[in-house]
């Protein structure tokens, strides 16, 4: 660490780090807080339905609607799986039926590829998987895969965005005409690398690999252009592959690129994503982490660019819980929450050098990231301090952001000025993670904790179940497009190290009969082969399998796949789930490693 950075971090740590002394949220209070959060959801949802529907989003001060993405009931679609999570079968059913009958995407609208994917495509797929499955308790008897057909139609209209020399997609696409000839060739790393979950699930449900292929190719296109120290920049030219903004960080414009690397591995079992994640995560922890904060650096030299906390960084401790790196997650979450305590909200930017809100970044647009990390840390540790954090956040939202018909953006966190806008993600994520936090403390009774499957949350908070159809689809050797043809593979193992540090006994299991990993930069894998051959093709190192894996798609492949279907009467294959034969291929669980099995890792 450079001296000036060390001095900076020391001062900031002394100024903002504190030990949270839990006042203790009782079981009864947790139930009351859960019910209060449910009331928050319905105050905002009813405000939207009464005053804004079917426009995209609610203006909660003036009680009007506005179209912000495509003019197709964005907030309703984004809210579907939250309705299901709350057990509101009547409103979930009526919402799905309205969307099935009224939603169309053959419209002359230019939309954000990233936002449309995570909000609309993800919302449709999550609701489809809930509505079509008896074991969720929310099955709609009259439902006939209408949301899946809509999702496929939408995704095919988005595919022209991927027709670039690098495979990294344009940031925007017209749903009727494709990419405009004057469309910007610059896109963000998050925008190009946060599509794999939604498109990958769609490929599994439709048996069409094109959606998975183009999004994985986009990730490869970004990763192939990483710096020599395994950092990626914020913006890239999708035609030349040149970085137009070389600031590397874990926040704005990059954040969910890291998130989807790990989550794509957990959901699909694709070890290429795991390898890229561990390389990218190791570099981030080495060059960006100045305990407990994260800074932005030049992607090539690692020289400090911005000593800045921005609110999108707050997802990182939650991601670290999934990766098993609990200790730094706890310290970073405490630091991030200290900013919330200072203002009652987190500003978009907080300068770590001046200890003040960054100029021009004073707003809080109801973001969920800090709440998301709070939920995951409570789930991993059951430390009651995180219930206190949740209670403080509820109080801030209720007294600072609640307004006439919903919840308002805070335009200035220092003076708590309200702004007449409510993003759809408030209902898709912010209240969802708060509700899950308190429901977990009150004795959980919901799809996520007690349902038939384990779930991965998309970056928009949508529920993607780890069913055999989705999660086991990639458990074969498919590196460089070739299967392992011999059946005599012996169990293999490897250890990847980061320096000479050792790991203190955190292990994750991806699923029964599958693999286990010790995480914190590196991973220890122990593979058991049962049934279908899984794991590594023999004779190939990780570098051989993944280091140069990027190959641009032939333009013909894209053009053949992008024609939207003209006949909407065909029925897609129904999702059939045999609940009594489900393999528990769930998300990772933290377990204490036996001391005899401890290994050098970090």
N, C-alpha and C positions, 0 to 999 in steps of 0.2 A: 504494500500500500504506500502510495506517495505521501510524503510528510504533510502536505497541505490538506490532503483528503483525510488523513488520520486525525489531524487537529480538528477539522470540520466535524467529523463523525463523533469525536469525543465530546465536543461542545453540544452538538445536537442531542446526543444520547443523554447527557446530563440534564439538558433542558426539558426533554420530553418523555424520557423513559420513566415509568412508574410501575409499582407493583399494585395490581388490582386486588384490593381486599374485598372479597366477596361479602356482601351483606346477606346473601342467601335468599334465593327465590324458592319459596316453598312449593310443594306439589300443588297445593290449591291455587297459589298465585300463578304458577305456570299454566294451569287450566284457564284462569281468568285472562292471562295475557294472550293465550292462544285464541280465546273467544274474541278478545279485543281486536286482534289482528284479522280475524275472520270478518269482523264488522268493518274494519278498514277496507278490506277487499270489496265488500258489497257497497260501501259508500261510493267508492270509485267506479266499480263496475255498473251499478245502477245509474250513476251520474252519466256514464258513457252511453248506456243503452237508452236512457230517457232523453238525452239532449244532443248526442253526437252520432249515434248509429244511423245509417251504415257508413258514415265517413270514417276516416282512418283513426283519428285520435280526438280526445276531448280537450276543450279549453275550459278548465275547471272554474275559473273566476267568472267568465262571461256566460258559462253554461251553453256553449256552442260547439260545433264540430269543425274539424279541419282535415283536409287530405294532405298527408305528409309523405307517403310512400308510393301508393299506386291507386288509391281511391277504392279499396275493396275491403272495408271493414277490418282493418289491420288489428285493432285492439281486441275485437271479438276472437279472431283467429289466435292471437297471442295468448288469450285467456283460457282457451279450451281445456288444456290439461290441468290448470289450476282449479277450474270448476270440478273436474273429475277428482282431483286430489282432495278437495273439500267434501266430496261425497254428494255433490249437488247433481243428482241424476236428471232431474227434470230440466234444469237449465242447460246442462250439458247436452241432453238429447235434443232440445228445441234449437240450440245453437248449431249442432251438427246438421240437423235437418234443414235449417235455413241456408247454411253455407252450401250444402249439397244441391239445393234447388236454385240458388241465386248467384253463386260465385262463378265468374268467368275470367279467363286471362288473355283472351284474344282482343286486347285493347292496345291502343296506340299510346303507351306509356313507357318512358325511359326510367328504369328503376336501378337502384343500387344492387349489384349482385350479392354483396355481403349481407346487407340488411334483409333483402328478400329471402335469401337462403335461411338465415337463422330465425327470422320471425315468422314468415309465411310458410315456407317449405317445412321447416321444423315443426311448426304448430300443426300443420295438416297431418304430417306423418305421426306425430305423437298421439293426436286425437284418433287417428285411424287405428293405431295399434291398441288403444284403449277400447274404442267403440266396437271393434270386431272380435273381441276376446271375452268369452264368458267368465274366465277365471279372474278378470279384473273387478267383477261386480258392477261394471258400468256398460256392459254389452247392450247395444241398441238392436232389438229384434228386427226392425225394418231396414237396418243399415246394410248396404250392399257395396261396400268398398268405394263409395263415391269420393271420399276424401283422398284415397290413394290415386284414383284416376285424375283428380285435380292436381295432386302433387306431381304426378308424372308429366302431365301437360305443361305445368309451370316449369319443371326442370328442363324439358326439351326446349322451351323458349329461352332458357338461360344459357344453353349450351354454346350458342355462337360466341359468347364472351371468351371461351377457351381457345378459339381459333387464332392463336398467336404463334410466332416462331419459337418462343420459349416455353409454351405451355402454361405460362402464368396468365391468368385471365384479365381482361379489361375490368375496370371497376363498375361499369354500367352497361346496360343492354336494353334495347327496346323490345318489349314483349311481342310486338307485331312484326317489326321490320329487322330485328337483329341489331348489330352494332353500327352506330352511325359513323360515317366516314371521318367525321371531325371529333370523334370521341378521344378523350385524353388517353395517352399510352402509359401514363404513370398510375401505378396502383400501390396500395399499402401492403406490407407483408401480412398483416392480419387479414386484409381483404382477399388476398390470393391464397392464403394458407389455412383458412378457417371454414372449410366447406366439406371436409371429408366425412364427418359423421352423418349429416343429412343426406348427402348424395350417396354415401356408402350404404346406408339403410335402404334407400330407394332402390339401389341395384339389387339388394337381396330380396326385396319384396316383389320386384318386377322381373327378376331373372334376366336383367339387361345390364351387362358389365360396364357400359359406356359411362355411366354417371360416376361410378367408383374410379374408373380409369382416368378420367380427365382431372378429377380433383387430386388424386394421388400424384399424377404427373405434375400438377401445379406445385405441390409440396416439394417434389424432387427438383423442379425448376428453381425454386427459391433456395433450397438447401445446397444445390450444386454451385450456387453463386455466393456462398458464405465466405467470410474472410478466412485467412490462414489460422486464425485463433478461434474459429467456430462461432463467430458472431454474425448476426444478420442485421441489416440496416432497416430503416423505417419505410422507405419508398423506393420502388424499382421501376425501370422502363420495361414493359412487357414485350417489347420488340427487340431491343438490344441486350437486355439483361443487365444493364448498367444501373448501379445504385444512384439514385438522384438525391437521397437523403441518407447519410451514412451514420446517423446517430443510432446506437444500439441501446436498447433498454428492455424492460419488461412491461412497460405501460403503453401509452398511446401509440397506435398504428402497428404494434407488434404483439401485444399481450396474448391474444387467443391463438396465435400461431403455436406457442409453446403448449397451451392448454390442449389443443386438438391432437398434437403428437402423442401425448400420453393417453388421452381418452380414446383415440382411434385404436391404439394397441389394446387397451382394456376391453373395448367393445367388440373388436373384430379379431383379436388375437394375432394381428399382423406384426411380426417382429421387426420389420423394417422401420415402422413408426417408433418402436421401442428404442432401437439403436440410435435413430436420429435424435429422439428426445434426450437420451442420456448424454450424448455428445453436446447438444445444445444447452442442456441444463447444467452440465459441468462447467461449460464456458461462462454461462450467466452467473453462476455462483462464484467463479474465480475472479471475473473482471467487473461485475456489476454490483456485487453484494459488499456493502460496507456496513457491517453488522450494527444495528438491525435494519438499516435502510438500503435502498437500491438507487443507483445513480445512472445517468446516461453517459456513454463513452463513445469515442470514435470506434467504429467496428474494425478498423484495421490496426490502429495503434494502441487502442484502449485508453487513450488520453481522455481525461474528464471533460465532458461537454456541458452537462447540466447537473448540478446538485439539487435535484427536484423530486419531490414526491408528487405524483399525479394520481388522481383517485382511481384510475383504471388498474394501477398496480395492486390494489387491495384484493384482487382475486388470487394473488400468488400464494399466500399462506394456505388457502383451500386446495390449490393444486399440489402444494407440498405435502399436505395430508394424504392425498391420493398416491403420491410418490413415496411416502413413508419418511419424509424428512421433517420430523415433528418439531424438534428443538428450535431450529431457526424460524420455523413457522410461528411458534409461540412468541418469540422475541419480536419478530416483524409485526405480527398482528397487534401486539401491545403498543408498539411505536405508532402504527397507523391509527389505532383507536385514540391515542393521545391527541391527534389532530382533531378528530371528531369531538372529543371532550372540550377542546379549546374553543371551538366555534359552534358546537351543536350540530354540525354537519361537516362533511369533508369537502373542501373546495376542489375544483378541478386541478389546481396546481398549488403546491406549497413549497416555498423556497427554503431549502435547508441551510443556506448561507445566511440569509437575513431573518430567519425564523418568522416569516410572514407570508401572507397569501401572495402568490405570484400575480403580478400585474396582468389584468385581462383574463384571469382564470379564477374568478371569485364565485362562480356559480356552483350549485349542487343540483343536478337534474334528476334527483330521485334515484341515484345509481344503487345497484344491489351488491356490488362486489365485496364491500366490507362485511355485509350481513352474510353473504355466501361463505366467506372464510370463517366467520363466527360459528355458523352452523356446523361446518366440517370439523372445526377444532373441538367443539362440544361433543360431537359424535365420536371423535377419536379419543378424547380424554375424560369426558364427563366432568370436567372441572366447572363448578358452579359460577366461576367468574364470567363465563361466556353467556350465562343467562342474565347476569347483571348488565353485560354489554347490550344484549338484546333489549332489555327493559329500557335502558337509556336511549337506544335508537327509536323505540316505539314512542317514548315521550317526546323526543325531538320532532318526529314526523307528525305526531298528533297536535302539538302546540305550535309548531313552526310552519308546517307544510299543508295541513288540512285546510281546505277552503270550501266554497259554497257547494260545488258539485263533485269534488274529487280531491286530489292532492296536487299542489302547485310546485313547479320548479322554484328553487330558491336562487334568485339572480345574484345575491350578494350574501355570503355566509356570515359576514361581520355584522350586518344590519338586518338580516333575515327578511329581505325584501322578496315578495312573492312575484312570480311571473306566470302568465296565463297559458300554461302548457303542461300536459301530462303525457309523458312517453308511454307507449304500450308496455314497455318492459317493467313498469311499476307493478302491473298486474301479473305479468309472466314470471317475474323474478323477485322483486323487492319484498312484496308481501308473502310470496311463496316460501322464501327461505326463512323469514321471520316465523311464519306459521309452523314450518317443519321444526324449527328450533324449539319452540315451546311445546309442540305436540310430542316431541321426543322426550322432553322432561316430564310431561304429564302422563306418560304411558302411551306410546304411539299406537294409533289405529288408523293407518292410511296405506295407500298403495305402495309407497316407497319403502316403508319400514316393515309392513306385514303382508304385502302382496305376494303373488306367486313368483315374481322375478326380482332380481337385483336391477337397479336402474343406473344408467349414466345420465347426467344432466348435460344438455348442450350448453353452449355459451350463452344462450337466451333462456336457460333454465327449463327447457323442454325435456320431458321424460322419454328416454329411449331404453326400452327393456332389453335385458341380456337374455333373450330367448335363444334356444338352440338354432333356430333358423338364421338368426343374425350373428350370434357370437361364435358359432362353430364353423361358419362358412369359410373362414380363411385359415383353418388349422391344417395346412398342408404346405409342402415346399413349393413355392412358386417364385423363386428368386431368378431374375433374368428370364422370366417366362418359361421356366422348365421345371417339371416335377422331378422328385427323386424317384427313379424308376426301380431301384432295387429295394427289396423289402427287408433287408438284413441290417437296418440301421440300429446301432447300439446307442443306449442312452449317452448323451453328451453333456458336458458342463463346461462353463467358462467363468472366469472372474475378470472383471474390468476394474482397474484401480485408478484412483485419482490421487496422485502423490503417494505419500507413505502413511497417510492417516488411516485410522481404523474406525470401523463402524461399531456402534454400541447396540447391537442386538435388536434391530427392527427388521422384521421380515413380513413380506406380503405374500399372500397366496392368490393367484388369479382364478383358480377354480379347482374343482375336484379332479384328481388324476392329471393335472396339467403341470404348471411350472411354479416355482417359488423364486422370489427375488429379494435380495438384500439391496435396499435402495439408499441413496445418498451419493449422487453423482454416478457411481458404478452399480452394477447389478450382479448378484450371484445367481446363476441359473442352475437348477437341477431338474432334468427332464425325465419323466417316466413315460415310456411308450405303452399305450394301451389302445387296442383297436386300430384305428387309422393311424398311419405314421404321421407324427408331428415333429416339428423342430427343424434342425439345420440340415441342409444338404451337405454330405461329407465332402471334404477337400476344399471348401471355400471359407476364407476368413471373412470377418465382418467387413473389412475394407473392400474385399472383392465383391461381396454381395451388395453392399450399400454405398460405398464411397463414390462410385462412378455410375450409379444406377440410372441417372437421368438420360432419357432418350425422348426427343421431341416426337409428338404424334404426327402421323401423316395427315395433312389437311383433309384428305378424302374421308378419313374415319369420322372426323367431326361433321363434315357437310352431310354425310349419309345419315347421321343420327339426329340432326337438329330439326328436321321437318316436323312441325307439330302434328299430332294425329288429326285426321279429318273426320273420323268416325268415332264418336264418343259413346256409342251404344255398346261396345264390347265390354265384357266383364273381365276384370283382372283376376288372377288367382287368389283365392281367399286364404287368409292366414289361419291355418289350423294348428291349434295348440293342444297337446295331450298333457293335461296338467299332472297326471300321475306318472309321467315318464320324463319330466323335466330334469335335465342335468343342472345342478346348481352351479352355474357358471357365473357367479356373481362378482361384484367388485371386490377389491382387495380388502382384507381385514388385517388389522395390526395384531400381531401375536408376539409374545416374548420369545426370543430365540434362546434355545438351550445354550448354556455357556460352552459346552463342548463343540458346538457347531458354529461358534463365532468365527468370523473371517475378516481379513483385511479388506477394506472396501474403498473408503473415501480417498 
